[in-house]
Amino acid sequence: MGPPDSRTSLRWSTMKKVAIVGCGGSGKSHVARELGRILDAPVTHLDAAFYDDEWNALPMDKFTDVQRELVAQPRWVIDGNYNLPLQVRLEACDTVVLMDVSTVAALYGIFSRQIRHGAGHKGNGVHNRIHWGVIKYVATYRRKMRPRVMAKIEEFGSGTDVVLLANRRQTRRWLRKVAAEQS
């Protein structure tokens, strides 16, 4: 399945509710922080909402309820994949940013983050914990998860602007354009 049709209005100044999705290591958290700063919107990293400090996960129904509370706010930037409750974010957002980087770039991202920040729960909502399951997930994301995410965007993201960012340079350029429109 290819990317969703280009449904971008190119009016970034109207963004108020942004869902950022993509593979681990793709740059979701970085884009969320930058976009939150540019848009003056609160940022939520779903890893911080899903896991506690001891890496215990919320039950999915409670996690979905947390997301419903988050998307009820007038402005937000939420980063995270979590495919099961993705529908909640897609139905509420005005913009979806899909971090569509290559597998090699995503693997590089998770390992470089580990080197830069070490392991464990960070105060900024980013969790660094590399193990075989994470490596396998990242390595197979484009083949297994990406088609599911794309299908959900098609099914539940009608009326939203969809931005596909395939590499770091494209991401930097897009963030600069958004910032320029906010000025």
N, C-alpha and C positions, 0 to 999 in steps of 0.2 A: 504494500500500500504506500502510495506516495504521500507527500505532505498535503494538508488540507488546502483547498483553494485559497488564494491570497485574499483574505477577508480583512485587510487592514484599511482603516479609514485614513491613516496617516495624520490624524489629529491627536497627537500624543498628549496635548494639553487637557483633553477630556478624561484621561485615565483617572479612575478613582478606586477601582477594585481590580487588583491584578493577581492572577494565579500563575505561579512560575513552576513549571514541571520539567522533568528531564532526568537523565541518569545521574547516579551519584558521581561526583567528580566533574560534573559538566559546568559548574560555576553558578548553580542556582542561588546559593547563599550570598555570594558576592553580588550578583545582579539584584537580589532582593534588598540588600543593604544600600546599594547605590540608588536604586529606584525609590526606596523609602525616603532616602535623603532628598532626592530630587523632587519627589511629589509631596514631601512633608506628610507622609502616611506611615502609620504604625506597621512594623514588619513582624511577622510571625514565621519562625522556622518550625515546621511541623515535627521535626525530630524532637524539639524541646517540649512540644505538647504531648507527644506520643510516649516518650521514655522519661522515667524519673532518673535521679542521680545514680541509682544502682542498675540502670538498664532494664527496669521492669516496664513492660508495655501495658498501656491502658487496654481494657477490653474494647473491641472495635465499635460497639454501640456507644460507649462513652466517648470514644475518640471522635466519632461522627457527630455527637452532640456538641462537643467542644468546637468542632468546625462550624456547625450551624450558628453557634454564638459568635464566632469570629466574623463570619460573612454577613451577619446582621448589622455590623457596624457600617457607618457611611463611607469610610475610606479604609483601605487595607492593601498590603502586599503580603501574600502568603507563598512561601516556598516549600515544596515537598512533593513527592510523587504519590505514595499511598493510593494505589489504584482503586481499591474498594470504595472509599468515600470520596473519590475525585469528583463524582457527580455533584456533590454539594457545592464545591468551589466553582465548577464550570457553569452551573445554573445561576450563580450569583455574580460572577465576575463580568467586567466589561472588556477585559483584555486577558488573553492567555499568552504567556511567553514560553515557548518550547525550546529548551536548551538542547539542540539537536547535534551535539558534537560527536566526533568519531569515537569509536571504542578506544583507540590508542590515546586520544586526548583525555577521555574520561578516566582511564587507568592512570595516566600521568597525573591527573588531578587528584585522585584519592591518595596516591603515594606521596606526591609533593605536599599535600595538606598534612599528612601524617608526619612528614619530616619537619615541616614548619611549626606545627602546633602540638605534636605529640598525641598520645591517645587519651581518650576519656571525654567526658561531658564538658563543654566549654560554656562560659557564661553567655556567649552570644547566640546560643541555641544550636551550635554546630557540634555534632557528635563525631569523634574520630575513633573508629574501631575497625581496623582491618583484620579480617580473618578470611578463610577460604570461601565462605558463603558470600561475603561482600565482593570478593574478586570475581567469583563466578557470576554473580548478579550483574556486575558492571560489564564483564566480558560478553554476556549473552543478552544484554538489555536491548540492543538494536534489533535483534532477531526475535526475541520473545516478548518483551514488554512494550517496546515502541509501538508495534501495531495495535496493541490494546489501548494504549494512551491515545493514539491517533483516532481510533474508533470512538472512544469516549468524547474526544473533542468534537468530532463530527456529530455525534448523537446529542450531546448535552450543551455544546457550546455555540448553538446557533445565535446569531445576533452579536457575537463577541468578535473583537479584533483578534486575529491570531498572528503572532510574531514568531518566526522560526529563526533562531540564531545558531549558525553552524560552526562558528569558531570564535576565538577570543577577539580577533581584529573586528569582525562583524559586530560582536557584542559591544566593544568599546565605541564603535561608530554609532550604533543605535542609541546607546546611553547618552552620547554627546548630542545627538539630534533631539532626544527627549528633553535634556537639560536646556538646550537652546530654546525650545518651544515654551518652557516654563518661565523663562526670563522675561 
